[in-house]
Amino acid sequence: MKSVVYHGFSQKEAKEFGVQHSGAQRSEAFVKAFLKRSTPRMSQQAREDQLQRKAVVLEYFTRRKRKEKKQKSKGLSARQRRELRLFDIKPEQQRYSLFLPLHELWKQYIRDLCNGLKPDTQPQMIQAKLLKADLHGAVISVTKSKCPSYVGVTGILLQETKHVFKIITKEDHLKVIPKLNCVFTVEIDDFVSYIYGSKFQLRSSERSAKKFKAKGTVDL
């Protein structure tokens, strides 16, 4: 190995290059240890055989960094949101006039969604669009209900959950109307659309992917 891998300095060469002369045994031990560290997967015999035939590329190993799992920040649960009353509308904000700009924005949103609401537009197309649209800001009315006190309630829709509509009336009263057993109407530019609440018990974010049956229903 000595003649292949390295050649020891003579005393003259060591003095010339300013290198401290070390014994042959010490030098050979250093080279063997260095090769062993650099090629840990090879045996001593295989290392010497390969050195006789060709040059060896010394391997460089780096420590693998452990990937730290990023913990996703958990949002508030539904129970925590209720306890914090995040979605409650304060009494001083329960005014019909405050939400008229929202209603105007909603009308423009529906006109853009239905490509202008032209007189020759098919009512079935508008009905299909409205069933999947965001209704916050729409003026909705209760036309039928198993509870007579709900019939005739009209106002701007402020909040929609899976089971209820929260509506602000012109009298500045906040009404919570259950969807179950109620039929609602939504009117825009002389087009009237009917919503059967019992078939509409979905969150607004879930309706966009819901396939509603074209066949009508008459039950509440």
Disulfide bonds with the S-S distance in Angstrom:
none
